[in-house]
Amino acid sequence: MNPKITILLLCTFASTMVWGQEIIPLDTSHWRTSRQGSFVVENYKGKNAVYIKGGSITLKNRTFLNGTIEFDVFLKEEQAFPGVYFRAVGRDAEQFFLRPHLSGKPDANQAAPLIKGITPWQLYFGPRYSFPYKYKYDDWTHVKVVVNGDRAQAFLDHSEKPHLSWDLYHPAQEGGLVIRGGGASGMHIADVIVDENASELIDFKTIERKPIEGLVREWEVSDMFEEKLLADPANLAPTIENRKWGRKIQVEEGTAANISRVQTLYDGTPGETVFARINITSDRDQIKLFHFGYSDRVVAILNGKAIYKGQNQWRSRDYRYLGTVGLFDAVYLNLKRGDNTLLMAVSENFGGWLITGKFEDESGIKIK
């Protein structure tokens, strides 16, 4: 099939209730297709299904707050991220999706928010938001997500017990419901059911993540600018002086601060970079070791001079490198007596716009 051709969902399959315990028909009166991608309605492996490649379908004329979302997906052993967005408002949503190419691995799936169009899985990682699961590629996989207030659970293949329980990110509000297929590797979706009367959670227990002790708790964030302005380390002054300030972000998940809370990437505004700033008062001239993490790229600038440049994006170090954030880098800061300004110029592609850091030893310094 030519991926440039979009075949609209013109066929209507028999069903009774639209919003309850019956299958929602896969037709254009119930679903809206995204502009990108290819869509074909067909009978596949015994089910009335829609083949979604590089796109998604959105339930029309309905919003979702609490309840149960169910669907079947016929997986391929290829890189893909089929799943569901729910409570979608603008570029914000909650989501759960599968990674069928990572069958049996700890990150075989993902629960994560969508924040201003970014899915920060490089922050929301580990057993708190994923679980190992062995997928099958010769039969349908059943996915069920139950949502209630600020909590959700995921069940696979009609399990009576939840495979994952997690706390939702956004305040509870009604929003859209979107089903996505396989991205570049198209996949079939069938038997979509939404029941707003079934929101009971079962044995809700989250997995706690141990916080990193001693982190800088708050960063001030500048307005957005283009990364190319950092190309000449000897000419950073104009870029620094032209910034606007006032936004602040705090550490989340005990791990890192999320820049996407205060900045919107790819909204038509030029740029993919911000400065995250802390001010350090030192009681003397001294050298302090600063451990830090970031996503995706960074230039560290102390008192107007560039001292470090790094890259931590997905697959930047090897083909399986995730780019998850942690204290994996460090730099010695040559502090002068009095006030010092540390700027971390953080640039983002996708996966999480993040900054974090801590001093090896805080004696003799104060962080404003």
C-alpha positions in Angstrom: 0.0 0.0 0.0 1.2 3.5 -0.9 1.8 5.3 2.5 0.9 8.6 0.8 -2.6 7.4 0.1 -5.2 7.9 2.8 -8.3 5.6 2.5 -11.1 7.1 4.6 -13.1 4.9 7.0 -16.2 4.6 4.9 -17.4 1.2 6.0 -19.8 0.8 8.9 -19.8 -2.4 10.8 -22.8 -3.7 12.8 -22.9 -2.6 16.4 -25.6 -1.4 18.9 -24.3 0.9 21.6 -21.8 3.6 20.8 -20.7 4.5 24.3 -21.0 1.5 26.6 -20.0 -2.1 26.5 -20.4 -2.7 22.8 -17.8 -2.2 20.0 -17.7 1.3 18.5 -18.1 1.1 14.7 -15.0 1.9 12.7 -16.6 4.5 10.4 -16.3 8.2 9.7 -19.4 9.0 11.7 -17.6 7.9 14.9 -13.9 8.4 14.1 -11.8 11.2 12.6 -8.5 10.2 10.9 -5.4 12.3 11.3 -4.1 14.2 8.2 -0.9 12.1 8.2 -0.9 8.4 7.6 -2.8 5.7 5.8 -6.0 4.1 6.9 -7.8 1.0 5.6 -10.9 -0.6 7.0 -11.0 -4.4 6.4 -11.7 -7.8 7.9 -8.4 -9.0 9.3 -7.8 -12.2 11.2 -11.4 -12.7 11.9 -12.2 -9.1 13.1 -13.5 -6.0 11.6 -10.4 -3.8 11.9 -8.8 -0.6 10.8 -5.2 -0.6 9.5 -3.4 2.5 10.8 0.0 3.4 9.4 1.7 6.6 10.5 -1.4 8.2 11.9 -4.2 7.9 14.5 -8.0 7.9 14.8 -9.9 10.2 17.2 -13.3 9.5 18.6 -15.7 12.2 17.4 -18.2 14.2 19.3 -17.3 12.6 22.7 -15.0 13.4 25.6 -13.5 11.0 28.1 -12.9 11.5 31.8 -13.2 8.3 33.7 -14.0 4.7 32.6 -12.5 1.8 30.7 -10.9 1.9 27.3 -10.3 -1.4 25.5 -9.1 -2.4 22.1 -7.3 -5.3 20.2 -4.1 -4.8 18.3 -2.4 -7.3 16.0 1.3 -6.8 16.7 4.3 -7.2 14.4 7.8 -7.8 15.7 8.8 -4.4 14.4 9.5 -1.0 16.0 6.1 0.6 16.7 4.2 2.4 19.4 0.5 1.4 19.2 -1.6 2.7 22.0 -4.1 5.3 23.3 -4.2 8.9 24.3 -6.9 9.9 26.7 -8.1 13.1 28.2 -6.5 14.9 25.3 -6.7 18.7 25.5 -4.7 20.6 22.9 -1.2 19.2 23.1 -1.6 17.6 26.5 -2.9 14.1 27.3 -2.3 11.0 29.3 -1.3 7.8 27.4 -0.4 4.2 27.4 1.3 2.4 24.5 3.1 -0.8 23.6 6.6 -1.3 22.2 6.2 -4.6 20.4 9.8 -4.6 19.2 10.9 -4.8 22.9 9.0 -8.0 23.8 10.1 -9.4 27.2 12.2 -6.4 28.0 11.6 -4.0 31.0 10.4 -1.2 28.7 8.1 -3.3 26.6 5.4 -0.7 27.1 5.0 2.8 28.5 2.7 4.9 30.6 3.5 8.6 30.3 1.9 12.0 29.9 1.9 14.1 26.8 3.1 17.5 27.8 2.8 20.3 25.2 3.3 17.7 22.5 6.3 16.0 24.1 6.2 12.5 25.7 8.9 12.6 28.4 9.7 8.9 28.6 13.3 9.8 29.3 12.0 11.0 32.8 9.1 8.6 33.2 11.0 5.3 32.9 11.6 2.2 34.9 9.2 -0.2 36.7 7.0 2.8 37.9 5.9 3.3 34.3 6.7 0.1 32.3 6.6 -3.6 32.8 8.2 -6.6 31.0 5.7 -8.5 28.8 6.2 -11.3 26.2 4.1 -10.3 23.2 2.6 -12.7 20.6 2.7 -11.9 16.9 0.3 -14.6 15.6 -2.9 -13.4 17.4 -4.6 -10.4 18.7 -3.4 -8.6 21.9 -6.1 -7.2 24.1 -5.3 -3.9 25.8 -7.5 -2.4 28.6 -6.9 0.9 30.4 -9.0 1.8 33.4 -9.0 5.5 34.5 -10.4 6.9 37.7 -9.6 10.4 38.9 -5.8 10.9 39.1 -5.0 7.2 38.7 -5.0 4.6 35.9 -4.3 0.9 35.4 -3.3 -1.2 32.4 -4.3 -4.9 31.8 -3.1 -7.0 28.8 -4.8 -10.1 27.3 -7.8 -10.1 29.6 -5.7 -10.4 32.8 -7.8 -10.2 36.0 -5.0 -8.4 37.8 -3.4 -5.1 36.6 0.0 -5.2 35.0 0.7 -1.6 35.8 -0.8 1.0 38.2 0.3 4.6 37.9 -0.6 8.2 38.9 -1.7 10.5 36.2 0.2 13.7 35.5 -2.4 16.3 34.4 -5.4 17.5 36.6 -8.4 15.3 35.8 -10.5 16.9 33.0 -12.5 15.7 30.1 -10.7 15.4 26.9 -10.4 13.5 23.6 -9.7 9.9 23.0 -7.2 8.9 20.3 -6.1 5.4 19.2 -2.8 5.2 17.3 -1.4 2.4 15.2 2.1 1.3 14.4 3.7 4.5 13.1 6.0 3.7 10.2 5.0 0.0 10.7 1.3 -0.1 10.3 -0.9 -2.2 12.5 -4.5 -3.4 12.8 -6.8 -2.1 15.5 -10.1 -3.7 16.3 -12.9 -4.0 18.9 -12.6 -0.6 20.4 -14.8 -0.3 23.5 -15.2 2.7 25.8 -17.3 2.3 29.0 -17.5 5.4 31.1 -19.4 3.4 33.8 -16.5 1.0 34.5 -13.9 2.9 36.4 -13.2 0.6 39.4 -9.5 0.2 40.1 -8.2 -3.2 41.4 -5.5 -3.5 44.0 -4.0 -0.1 43.1 -0.3 -0.1 44.0 2.3 2.1 42.4 6.0 1.3 42.4 8.0 4.1 44.2 11.1 5.5 42.7 14.0 6.3 45.2 14.7 10.1 44.8 18.2 11.3 44.1 19.4 13.1 47.2 20.8 16.6 47.2 19.5 17.8 43.8 19.2 21.4 42.9 15.5 21.7 43.6 14.6 24.6 41.3 15.8 26.1 38.0 14.9 29.4 36.4 14.2 29.0 32.7 14.7 31.5 29.9 12.6 32.0 26.7 13.3 29.8 23.8 16.0 30.4 21.1 17.7 28.6 18.3 20.6 26.2 19.1 22.7 27.6 16.4 23.3 30.7 18.5 25.6 28.6 20.7 27.9 27.7 17.8 30.5 30.3 18.6 31.6 29.9 22.3 33.5 33.2 22.1 30.3 35.1 21.2 27.7 34.0 23.7 27.1 37.4 25.4 24.4 38.7 23.0 22.5 35.4 23.3 22.6 35.5 27.1 21.8 39.2 27.3 18.7 39.0 25.0 17.0 36.4 27.1 13.7 36.9 29.0 13.3 35.2 32.4 10.7 34.5 35.0 9.7 30.9 34.5 10.7 28.4 37.2 10.6 24.6 37.3 11.1 22.1 40.1 12.5 18.6 40.2 9.9 15.8 39.5 10.0 12.1 40.1 13.0 12.8 42.4 15.1 12.9 39.3 14.9 16.0 37.1 13.1 19.2 36.3 10.8 19.2 33.2 11.3 22.2 30.9 8.2 21.3 29.0 6.1 22.5 31.9 6.9 26.1 31.0 8.0 26.0 27.3 6.3 24.7 24.2 8.4 23.0 21.5 7.5 23.1 17.8 4.6 25.5 18.2 5.8 27.7 15.3 8.2 29.7 17.4 11.8 29.4 16.2 14.1 27.5 18.5 14.6 24.3 20.5 16.9 25.6 23.3 16.5 27.4 26.6 18.8 28.4 29.4 18.2 26.8 32.8 19.9 29.0 35.4 21.1 28.8 39.0 23.0 31.4 40.9 25.8 30.3 43.2 27.4 32.3 46.0 30.8 31.1 47.0 32.6 32.2 50.2 36.0 32.1 48.4 37.6 31.2 45.1 37.3 27.4 44.8 36.6 24.5 42.5 33.4 22.5 43.0 32.4 19.3 41.2 28.9 19.5 39.8 27.1 16.3 38.7 24.4 16.8 36.1 22.0 15.2 33.6 20.1 16.6 30.7 18.1 15.8 27.6 18.8 16.0 24.7 21.9 18.3 24.3 23.6 20.8 26.6 26.2 23.6 26.7 27.3 24.5 30.2 28.2 28.2 30.7 29.8 29.5 33.9 29.9 33.3 34.3 29.5 33.8 30.6 32.1 31.3 29.4 31.4 27.9 27.9 32.9 25.0 29.8 31.2 21.9 28.6 29.2 20.5 25.6 27.4 17.2 25.5 24.8 15.0 23.8 22.4 12.6 25.5 19.6 12.1 23.0 18.1 8.8 22.0 20.6 6.5 20.2 23.3 9.1 20.4 25.8 6.7 22.0 24.7 3.4 20.6 21.7 1.9 18.8 19.9 0.9 22.1 20.8 4.0 24.0 17.6 5.5 25.5 18.9 8.9 26.6 17.1 8.6 30.0 18.1 11.3 32.4 20.4 10.9 35.4 23.6 12.2 37.0 25.8 10.7 34.3 28.1 13.7 33.6 30.1 16.0 35.8 32.1 19.2 35.4 34.5 21.1 37.7 33.2 24.6 38.3 35.9 27.2 38.9 33.9 29.5 41.2 35.0 32.9 42.1 34.3 34.5 45.5 30.9 36.1 45.5 28.2 35.5 42.9 28.4 33.0 40.1 25.9 32.2 37.4 25.6 28.7 35.9 23.6 28.4 32.7 22.8 25.1 31.1 21.7 25.6 27.5 19.4 22.6 27.0 18.2 21.7 23.5 15.5 19.1 22.7 14.3 16.9 19.9 11.9 14.5 21.6 11.6 12.2 24.6 11.9 14.7 27.4 13.2 18.3 27.8 15.1 17.8 31.1 17.7 19.2 33.4 19.1 18.1 36.8 22.2 18.5 38.9 23.8 18.4 42.3 27.0 19.5 43.9 29.4 16.8 45.3 30.0 19.1 48.2 27.9 22.2 49.1 30.2 23.5 51.9 31.2 27.1 51.3 28.5 27.8 48.7 24.8 28.8 48.6 22.5 28.1 45.7 19.9 30.8 45.0 
